[in-house]
């Protein structure tokens, strides 16, 4: 039987997604997931899960990255975005827990992320076999599509 997990995005929801994955793994013995699909920050949660590094990801988010630096109304006063995606990418995916394309491509779990095409307004789907940089996909998955 194939196992799939779909997770919705959002800054607060990704913590819930991590908790569900951790419970499925540690309390219910889930060892193999065939397909993972997520949007926004939950994409990162599932990407590190696909790499077998979700405990490292949890440690980085709870012990290394300052909570008030990523999501904070004070960010607006400091002329940072309310949710500082660039900081999150820089500190997590590029510095402390590198999100490596080669490792994602090699993963046996298929990881799928929908993104909105700004020109057409339609959803496009990317997976870990795509030829794109997954740090860029990670950032794009957390960005609000605002047509100009």
Secondary structure, 3 states (H helix, E strand, C coil): CCCEEEECCCHHHHHHHHHHHHHHHHCCCCCCCCEEEECCHHHHHHHHHHCCCHHHHHHHHHHHCCHHHHECCHHHHCCCCCECHHHHHHHHHHHHCCCCHHHHHHCCCEEEEEEECCCCCCEEEEECCCCCCHHHHHHHHCCCCCCC
